[in-house]
Amino acid sequence: MEKEKVSSGNIIDWKVVKRILEFIKPYRGRFYFLIMLTVLLGVLTPVRPLLIQYTLDKHVAVGEYWSMVYVMLIILVLLLAQSGVQYVHTYLSGRIGQYVIRDIRIKLYQHIINLRLKFFDKTPIGRLVTRTISDVETLADVFSEGLAAMAGDLLQIIFILGFMFYIDWRLALVSLSTIPLMLLSTYVFKEKIKVAFNDVRNAVSNLNSFVQEHLTGMSIVQMFGSEKKEFEKFKEINKEHRDAHLRSVLYYSIYFPVAEVIAAMGIGLLVWYGAKSAIHFEQTGITIGTLTAFIMYIQMFFRPIRMIADRYNTLQMGVVSSSRIITLLDDTSDVVTNGTYQPDQVAGQVSFHKVWFAYNDHDYVLKDINLHINSGETVALVGATGAGKSSIINLLNRFYEINRGEIQLDGIDIKQYDLTVLRKNIGVVLQDVFLFSDSIRNNITLGNPEVSDEMILRAADLVGARRFIDRLPGGLDYNVMERGATLSVGQRQLLSFIRAMVYNPKILVLDEATSSVDSETEEMIQEAISKMMRGRTAIVIAHRLSTIQKANKIMVLEKGEIKEQGAHDVLLAADGLYTQLHKMQYKEVV
């Protein structure tokens, strides 16, 4: 498994930040209101020390009790107002964040399901899970703890500085004398935690990819006795994940105590200088109220500075995740272009004209394929493994795009067809049946409300599956569990037949649908196949030649080229590749 390594860079990519903000456009009204609340919080916070200074100097110092009580009530109301604004600010920022990540996740998933299979061939599924779940979730922190909170901290610092210099510039300078130390420690922390957080994100992505891949392939792991070896690999990847987290914990455990010491040094210098100046009030003009206000200001001042470093990295990690998401969204090279042609009815005539195709754009698996299938005709594709049989099916469904040539359905290029219409008219039954952990009904309809139970049961009757469905607890509501674990191979195959036939397709594709079932089930399925093929164009990929002897036409493929074509008897009489395949399968001497 290829490990993902992504660097966040030295600074925030503001182009990515701009793209993030584009997702806020549907909620711009609430976002502007959030900005107003941020500014209001920045103003309200530093007002309280100013009122306390006024109370101490103007009322407490001269013994005006009721005036002091009056100002204290104002401070209490101000504190309640600030608490209310803080509540609305925190809730609104979190709410906007959740709406935005919902929209991003929907857009991302919509983009992923419209990608060609070529994309999934080269991209680990675990990595896509990380993009859709973990990376998108990180963006929620950008809105709840990143952008808005960081802007609020910066505004608080600006307003606090303004109030401090307005009250007394000398105490302000003394209070800020330890700022260079704080800024230096904050910068070092920011750089260290940035690297640690990036390592954490990489470790999460690699861990997701490994777990998903190996859980899916657990049968192979156990079949070859590789449990211990794969477990050691997992422990190593998990160790990298743990070490990355521990590095971030280490930096936090160092930075915040250091920041507290620096803040305490600033307060100590302020108290020393301020107390000495207050004693000589006549010469300095510094009062006890002024000193008290500055002690409060300096505590208020250092808190957002400490938090900015953390929030900067929250923002940066959000930008890293956003960059990954945007890179995926902007990658349109593997997006299937949808046509607009939506015929009322499809006849089922299929033509391949000079078709060339390669999975990696270099090694062609299909070379100059010319193939014509009349409506209602049955065509079989035979050949050795890797000859290109399944590739023809993939191209007809537009799971992959051809490099050269043209594929037509009823004389119209399939690229002009609406994808939903095209694929609804092509019923595919694969050898390897995939079932979701859901009811039989939803595995057949795939959530399409247009498919009624009557349509399902009609298709079940056609393929001979009605009896076994009726015997299951709950019938169509029976949960087949993940990958159909509670069903036999034959039952899973029958469900795939129903899934293919429920839309009454005009083209039926069978990829050796009976190769994995017992002889009794095969006989039942062969009878069902005969019924299914009536009035339809059928393309059969055959490994057992006995199943395709009645086909109208047999295409023999070798290394991506059609070497022979014709009816079974004609090809046998030609004594060519088909004859060799036939003799090998029936263990005759060539």
N, C-alpha and C positions, 0 to 999 in steps of 0.2 A: 504493500500500500504506500503510495506516494504521500509524504508528509507535506502539509501546507506551511509555507513560510511567507508571512506578509509583514512588511515593515510599515510602521506608521509614519516614518519620516521624522524630521527635526521640528517641524512646525505644523500647525493645523492647516489643512488644505481648505482655504476659504471658498474655493469653487465647489467643493463638496458641501460645505456649510450652506452655500447659496442653494444648492439642489435640495438640501433638507428643508430649507425654508419654503421651497415651492410646494411642499406637501401641506403646508399650513394654510395655503390660499383659501380652501373651502371654509376655514375657521378664522379668517382674518379679523372679523369683528371681535370675537372672544380674545384673540391674540392681542389686538390693540388695547382692549380693556385690561388684559394682563400686564401690558407695559405700563398703563396708567397706575395700576396697583403697585407695580414695582417702584415707580417714581414716588408714589405716596408713602410707601414704606421707608424709602430712603430719606424722606423729609421728616416723618414722624419719629423715627428712632433717635436722632440727635436732639430733638426738642426737649425731651424729658430732663437730661442733665442741666440744660439751660434754665428750666423752671425750678429745679432743685437749688441751683446757685442763687437764683432770684429770691427764693424762699428763705434760704439761710442768711443771706446778706441783708435783705430788706425787712424781714419779719421776725425770724428767730433771733437775730442779733439784737433787736430792739424790744423783744418780748411781746410782739403783736400776735397773740394766740389765734384769734378768730380769722385774721387775715391768712395766717399760716394754714389753718384748716381749709379755708376757701381754696387756696392754691393747691393743697394736697388733693382736694376733690377734683380739681381740674386735671391734675396729674393722673388720678385714678381713671377718670373718663378717657383721657388720652391713651392710657395703657390698655383699657378695654377696647378702644377703637383700633389701636394697633394690633391687638390680638385678633380682632374680627377681620381686619384687612389681611393679616397673615394667614388666617384660616382660608379665606376666599382665594388668596393668591396661591397657596399650596394646593388646594383642591382643584382650582381651575387649571393650573399648570399640569397637574397629573391627568386631569380629564382630557385636555387638549392632546397630551402625549399619547394617551390610550386610543383616542380617535385616529390620530395620525398613524400610529403603528398598525392599527387595524386596516387602514387604507393601504399602507405600504405592503402589508402581508398579503392582502387580497390581490394587489397589483403584481406582486412578485410571484404568487402561486399561479395566477392567470398567465403570466409570462412563461413560467416553467412548463405548464401543461400544453402550451402551444409550440414548444420546441421539438425539433425532429429527434428521432431516436439516436441519431449520430451524436448529439450532445450528451446523452446519457451513457453512451458507450465510452466516452472519455472523461466523464465527471463522476467521482464517487458520490453515491447517494447520501452518505453521512454528511458530506460537505454541503449538499443542498439543504439537508435538514438543519444544519447550523445556520445557513443563510436565512432560512424561513422562520426559524424559532429563536435561536440565541442572538444572532446579529440584530434581528428586528427588535427583540426585547431590550437590547442595549439602548436602542433609540429612546425608549420610554424614560430612561434615566437622563438623557440629554435634555428632555423637556421638564422633568420634575426636579432634577438636581443640577442640570447643566446650564443651558442658556439663560432661563429666567432667573435662577438663583444666583448665577455668576454676575449677571447684569445688576441684580439687586445689591450684591456685595460691593461691586464697583461704585454704585451710586452712594451707598452708605459711607464708603471711604471718602468720597469726594465731599459729601455734605458734612461729615464729621471734621474733616480738615478745615473746611470753610468756617465752621462754628469755632473750632479751636483757635484759629488765627484771628477770628473776629473778637474773641474774648480776651486773649493775651498771646501775642506772638512769641514772647520769651518762653512761657511755659510750653507752648506748642513745639518750639525747637528742642527744648529739653526732652519732651515726651517722645519726639521722633528721632532722638539721637541713636536709638538702637535699631532703627528701621533698616540700615544697610545690612546688619547681621541677619535680620529677619528675611530680607529679600534674598540674600545669598543662600540661606538655608532652604528657603522656599524653592529657589531655582534648582538647587542640587536635588531636592526631593522630587520636584516635578520631572526632571530628566530621568532619575532612577525609576520612579514609579511608572513613567511612560513606557520604558522598556519592559518592565515587569508585567504591566497590563497587556502589552502586545504579545508577550510570551504566553500569557494566560489564554488569550483569544486563540492563538495558534494551537495551543495544547487542547483546548476544548474542541476545536474543529477536527484535529487529528484523532482525538478520543472518540468523537461521534462517528467518524468515518470507520474506524477500526471496529467498534462495537457493532454498528449496523451491518457491516460487511461479514463479520464472523458469525453473528447470530443468524443471518440469512443462510450462510453456508455451513451451519453447524453439523449437518449430516456428513459433509465431506471431511470436516475436522475429525469427527468421531470415527468415520469409516477408515481413515488412514492412521488412527491412533496419534493424532497431533495435538491432543489436549494440553499436554504439559508444555510443549514448545510454544503453542499459541498463548497459553497462560503467561509464560515468561515474557512474551512480546507485550501482552496487555499490561503486565506489571511495570514494564519499562516506560510505556507511554503514560500510564497512570502516575508513575514517579515524576515524569517531566511535568505533568499537570500539577502535582502536589508542590514540587520545587518552585514552579512559577508563582503559585499562590503564596508560598512561604516567603519568597523574596519580597512580594508586595507587603505582606504582614510585617516583615522586618523593617522596611522603609517607613511604614506608618509608626511602628513602635519607637523608632528613633526620632522621627521628625516632630511628632506632637509634644513629647517631653522637652525637646530642644526649643520648640516654639514657646512653650510655657515658661521656660527659664528666661528666654529673651524678653518676653512680655513682662515677666516679674522684674527684670532688670530695668526696663523702661519705667515701670510703676515706682520702683525704688528710687531711681534718679529723680522722678517727678516729685515724690513725697519729700525727699531730702532738700531739693531746691525750693519746692513750693512752701514747705513748712518754714524754712529759713526766711523766705521772702514774706510770708504772712506775718511772722513775728515783727518784721520791720515794715509793717503795712504803710506807715506814713511815707517812707521813701519809695517803696515798690508799687503800692496800690493793689497788691495781690491779697485777696481776702480768703477766709476759710471756705466760703461758698465757691469761689473760683477754683481753689485747689480740689474740692470735692467733685466739682463738675469735670475737671480734667482727669481725675482718677477714673471716673465713669467713662469718659471719652476714650481714654487710652485702652480700657478693657474692651469697649465697643470696637475700637479701631483694629486691634490685633486679631479679634475673632474672625472677621471676614478675610483678612489677609491669610490666616491659616487655612480657611476653607477654600479660598480661591485656587490654591495649588491642587487640592483634591478635586474640586469641580472642574478645573482646567483639564485634568486627566480624564474625568468622566466625559467631558465634552470631546476630548481627543479620541477616546475609545469609541464614542458614538460616531465620530467622523470616520474612524477606521472601519467600523461595521458598515456605515453608510457607503463608504467607498467600495466595499465588497459588493453590497447590494446594488449600487448604481452600476458597477462594472457588469454585473449579471443582467440587469435590466437593459443596459445599453448594447449588450451583445445580441444583435439581431441577425447574425450570420446563420444561425441555426433555427430561426423562426420560420415556421411554415407560412408561406404567403397564401392567403385564402382567396379563392375565386368567387364569382358572383352568380355563375350559371346554376339555376335551380329548375331542372325540367320536372314536369308533372309526373313523367313516367320514364323509366330507363329500360331499354330493350335488352341490354347486356352484351353488346358486341364489343370485343376487346381487341386492340391492335397495338403491337410494338413495332416501331419503325426505326431501324438502325440505332438501337439503344445501347449505350455504353455506360457502365457504372463501376465506380470504385469507392470503397468505404473510406479510404485514406487519400483519395484524389490521385493516387499513383498506380497502385496495383489493381488493375481492372479485374473484377470478378464476373462481369458480363461484358461480352464483346460483340458488337454489331448484331444484336438480337432482333430478328424479324419474325414476328409471331402474329397470326390472325386467328381469332376465335369467334365463330359465328354465334349469334344469339341462340341459346338453348343447347349448345354443343358442349360435350364433355371432353376436356383435354387433360392428359396426364403428363406430368413432368418426372422423368426418371434420370438417374445418374448417380455417380459416386458422391460421397460426402465432400462438400466444398465445390460441387460443380456449378452452383448458382441457382438452385431451385427455389430456396426460400427468399433469395434476393429478388426474384421476379415478383413474388407475392408482396414483399415489402414495398417495392416500387409502385405496384398497382394501387396500394392503399396510401401512397405518398408518405410513408414513414421515413423514407429517404428520398432525395432528389437525384435524378439522373444527371450524368455529366454531359452526355450528348444524345441526340435523338428525340423521339416523341412517343408518348403513350396516349392512346385515344380510347375513349369510351363512347360508343355510338357515333364515332366520327368526330368527336370534340376532344381537344386536348384536356387531359384530366386536371391540368393546372387552372383551367377556366372554371372548373366545378367548385361550388361551395363544398368545403371539406365535410361538413355534417351530412349533406346530401350524398356525396360520393361514398363515404364510409358506411352510411346507413344502407346503401344498396349493395354492399359487399359483405356477406356474412363469412366470417373467418373462424375455423375450428382448428386450434393448434394441438400439437402432440402434448405439449406441457401446459396443462390447464391451471390458470391462476384464479383463485377464489379469495375474496376478502372475508375478514372476520365479521360476518353480517348474516342476515337472513337469506334464504334461498331467493325470495322475491327481489331483494335489493341487489343480489349478485347477478340476477338476470336483467333487471331493468336499469341497474347502475344509477338509480335515483331519478329516472325519467318518468315524470307523472303521466306522460302520454300512453305509457304501456299499462294496460289494465290486467287484472287477474285473469280475465277471460282470454286475453291474447296469450298470456303465459301458459295457461292450461291447454289451449288449442295447440300451441307449439309442443307442449309436453306430450300430448296425445300423438302428435305426428312422429315424434322420435321414440315413442314407447317408454317415456319416463314417468308417466302419470301414476303408475302403480307404486313405484318406490317413493315418490313424493308424498302420496296419500298415507303411506305407512309411517312416515316420520312424525315425531311429536310436534304438533303445531303446523304441519304441512308446509306451506310457503313461508311461514314465520320461523321455521326451524333455523337456528344459528349453526352454520357449518364450521365455525371457528376459523382460526388463521390458516390460510391456504387450503381450506377444506379438509382439515385434519380428521374430522369425524365421519368423512365419507370414504368409500372405496374408490379406487382408480376409475373403475367403470362408471360409478355414479357421478364422479366429477366430470368425466367425459360427456355423459348424457346432459349434464347441466350446461356445458359449453355448447352443445348442440342447440339446446333451447335458447340460450343467449344469442346464438347466431341466427336462429330462425324466427325469433319473436317480431322482427321488423319486416319479415317477408321479403328478404333481399332477392334481387334479380341475378346476382352473381354469388356463387357459393365456392369458398376456398377451403379445401381439406388438406391439412398437413399430416398425412398418415395418422388419421384420427383413431385408428383401431389397433395401433402397434403396441399399446400398453395395457390391453384388456385381455381377459381370458376368452377362450374359444366360444363359450356360451354367450357372453356379453357381446363378443364380436359379431356373432350371427345376428343378434338383435339389432346391433348398430348398423350392420350392413343393410339390413332390411329398411331401417330408418333412413339411411343414406339414399337408398333407391327412391324412396318417397320424396325426400328433400330435393333431389336433383330434377324431378319432373318439372318441366317448364322453365328451368333455370340454366344459365351458363355455369358450368362447373369446372374448376381447376383443381386437380388432385395431385398432390406431391406424394409419390408412391415409393416405398422402400420394398414392399412385397409386391412383386409383379402380378401375383394372382388376383390382386384387388382391382386391377385397372385393365384387364383384358377386353372389357366391353366398351372402353373409351372410344369416342369417335376418332381421336387422334392422340398419338403418343409422341412426345418430344424427348429426345435423348440428348442430354447436355453433358459436355465434357470440358472442363477448364474454362467455363463461362461461355461456351459456344454451342449452338444447336448443331449437332453432328448428323442426326437422323430424325425424321418425322414420318408418321404414317400410322395405319392401323396395326394391331397386334400381329395378325397373320402376315401382313405385308413385310413388317420389320423382321419377323422371324425368317421369312423366306430370303431376305436380303443378306442374311448371314454376316451381319456387321456388329456394331457395339451392343445393340439391344440383344442380339442372339447370344453374345458372350455373357452379358449380365444375366440372361435367362438361364444359361447353362450353369453359371457359377452358383446361382441361387438354388438351383435344383440339384446341385452337386454332380453335374454331368461332366464328362471329360471333354475339354475343348479340343 
